Structures are given as C-alpha cells and as structure tokens.
Amino acid sequence: MARLRLLIALLHAFCFCCDSAIVGEENHESCFASESVLKCDFIESTQDVRVDERVNKFQTVLVMNAGQLLLHPSVCTSVSLYHIGSVMFTSTSQRAANCSGKALHLHNVTVDQIPPYLEMISLENSRLTGTFLSQPHLKKVKVVNSWLRHFDLDTAMSGTSEVRLHRTNITTLNKLHMAGRSKLFMTDSMVQKVSENAMNFMEHTSIEVMRSVFQDDSTEIVVHNYKIGIILANITGSWRINYKCGDTPDTHKTAVDKYSADKQIGKQNDIPLQVALGVLGVMLAISVCYNCYTLNESRKIKAKYRYTGITTQS
C-alpha cells in the first residue's frame, strides 16, 4: 500500500511538471510580487499549480483559488494557501532541515500531509488526510473547525510552545507530548481514537480541555508532577487521568465514564483542597474551644462575685 501511494504521488508529480503553473516565475499573469511578498490568485485559471524553491527569495507566499497544488520540500519560506482543492507534498526529504522559521497557513484546503521543519502551522476549515511529519522546531499549532485523520506530534512540544484545537475532529490521536512551559487549549473538539501513551504532559505544562469528547474507551491522560494548571471541564466519553509523581511507578488513576469532568477536577485536585479545609477546621475548632473557655471563666468569675456579695450582706 505504501509503495502504491508513493507511485501515485510520483505520477501526480510527473503530470504536474508536464503542464502546470509555476509559482515564482517572473511576471506570471496570475501573480503579483512586491519586495517581500508574492501573491498568486488562480481563480481564472484551470491549471495545476507547482510551488518550488523559486519562491524562496520572498518572505511570504500566498496562493489562492487553485484546484490542485504541488508543494515541493525545497520551499523555505512562509506559505499561506487559501481555497485549494488538493495540496500534495511530494517527499519527506531532509533538504529543509536547516530552514528555520517557516510558517504554513491553510484556509479551506485539503492537504495530504504537513511538511517538516515548520515553526508555525495553522489550519482553518481544512482537512488533513495524511499525518504530521517530524516537527523538531514547531512552536505553535492552531487548528480551527478542521478535520485531521492522524494527529502525530512525534517531537514533544517544549519551551513556550502552544497547541490550540478548537472545533476539531481528530480520527486518531497518535502522539501529543508536551514539556517545558508549553500550553494546550482544546475546546469543542472530538477525538475518536487515542493511541497508547499518546497524551503525556510533563510538569510546568498548562492544560485546558473543555467541552470535548473522547470516544475511545482506553483514553488515558498522563500527567507528571502536577504543578501549574490543569482545567478539565465538560468532557464526555470514557477517559481517565494517570497522575505520576516523580520517577516512581506509583500512579493515581481516576476513571471517568459519560459525565462532566468538573467532577473529575474535584477528585483530581482535592488533596490541596482537603489540606486547606483541614487547616481551617483546626483553626475553627481552636477558636470555638477558646471562646468556650473564655465564656466559662467569665461565668465563674461572675458567680464568685455574686456569692461573695450575698455572704457580706448576711
């Protein structure tokens, strides 16, 4: 199957090369170039579009309204694609390994896979029919109102990186590991299948998952050395939290099945709450005892004075 897909991709690439518009060619009728930006609108054209290393002299490339687009791995600049029927990425070549700071923006686009070595990726109203490739420099992921067949960040998000998933449907969540002070925001989304050890969050990460659904019965969220903030609210489906403290194998697991995660938060975070309530209870008890003791002493003194007064009059 993999060989068949590769063969199909090569055939498509060959057909592209035969008769396609090349983004980056000087004075192309569908393109407008400024000093740092190349903008191409193929709304009046029926040609397929090919983007290769010729665009690298621009800081940003915008391509709009094309039926099919071939994105070559030698492209080393930020690319924004709008209203593209199908985007093909021809190879997993490592030639872009030294290309840092690239961003890819997709709006109303269907793409087979995400090219490697990006710093920022955003999808809006788009479809990813393949998977993510290796992303060692990725700092920001933003997915809005989109469908992802495979979501696989096989390099842990770290530093101050950020992942935002809003109204996103994920067929398979293969890997989402976060470390450093990275942040995850997941809202109004649905995950159908979660691979083993897919969701792994180290200390100092910030996690907010709200109004979302996990359909896989084996979904597990692993949290190491909880220190900053975990907000899990209105999550439905079947899932559990596996809280790991230090490097010990001891874990605390809490299963959740078909109800709001607000209750789960109370169970997961009730240790510091119980300590605080315990301290307040002790302080209240001491205060009550002290007040009772003071009241009794006051009554004794009054009774003594009253008794002394009666004796003197006699």
HELIX and SHEET records of a PDB file:
HELIX    1   1 ALA A    2  CYS A   18  1                                  17    
HELIX    2   2 GLU A   53  LYS A   57  5                                   5    
HELIX    3   3 GLN A   94  ALA A   96  5                                   3    
HELIX    4   4 ALA A  261  GLN A  268  1                                   8    
HELIX    5   5 ASP A  270  GLN A  313  1                                  44    
SHEET    1   A 5 SER A  20  VAL A  23  0                                        
SHEET    2   A 5 ASP A  48  VAL A  51  1                                        
SHEET    3   A 5 THR A  60  LEU A  71  1                                        
SHEET    4   A 5 VAL A  37  ASP A  41  1                                        
SHEET    5   A 5 CYS A  31  ALA A  33 -1                                        
SHEET    1   B11 SER A  20  VAL A  23  0                                        
SHEET    2   B11 ASP A  48  VAL A  51  1                                        
SHEET    3   B11 THR A  60  LEU A  71  1                                        
SHEET    4   B11 SER A  78  PHE A  89  1                                        
SHEET    5   B11 LYS A 102  VAL A 111  1                                        
SHEET    6   B11 LEU A 118  GLU A 124  1                                        
SHEET    7   B11 LYS A 140  VAL A 144  1                                        
SHEET    8   B11 GLU A 162  HIS A 166  1                                        
SHEET    9   B11 LYS A 183  THR A 187  1                                        
SHEET   10   B11 SER A 206  MET A 210  1                                        
SHEET   11   B11 GLY A 229  ALA A 233  1                                        
SHEET    1   C11 SER A  20  VAL A  23  0                                        
SHEET    2   C11 ASP A  48  VAL A  51  1                                        
SHEET    3   C11 THR A  60  LEU A  71  1                                        
SHEET    4   C11 SER A  78  PHE A  89  1                                        
SHEET    5   C11 LYS A 102  VAL A 111  1                                        
SHEET    6   C11 ARG A 127  LEU A 128  1                                        
SHEET    7   C11 TRP A 147  MET A 157  1                                        
SHEET    8   C11 ASN A 169  MET A 178  1                                        
SHEET    9   C11 MET A 190  VAL A 194  1                                        
SHEET   10   C11 VAL A 213  HIS A 224  1                                        
SHEET   11   C11 MET A 199  PHE A 201  1                                        
SHEET    1   D12 SER A  20  VAL A  23  0                                        
SHEET    2   D12 ASP A  48  VAL A  51  1                                        
SHEET    3   D12 THR A  60  LEU A  71  1                                        
SHEET    4   D12 SER A  78  PHE A  89  1                                        
SHEET    5   D12 LYS A 102  VAL A 111  1                                        
SHEET    6   D12 ARG A 127  LEU A 128  1                                        
SHEET    7   D12 TRP A 147  MET A 157  1                                        
SHEET    8   D12 ASN A 169  MET A 178  1                                        
SHEET    9   D12 MET A 190  VAL A 194  1                                        
SHEET   10   D12 VAL A 213  HIS A 224  1                                        
SHEET   11   D12 THR A 236  LYS A 244  1                                        
SHEET   12   D12 THR A 251  ASP A 257 -1                                        
END                                                                             
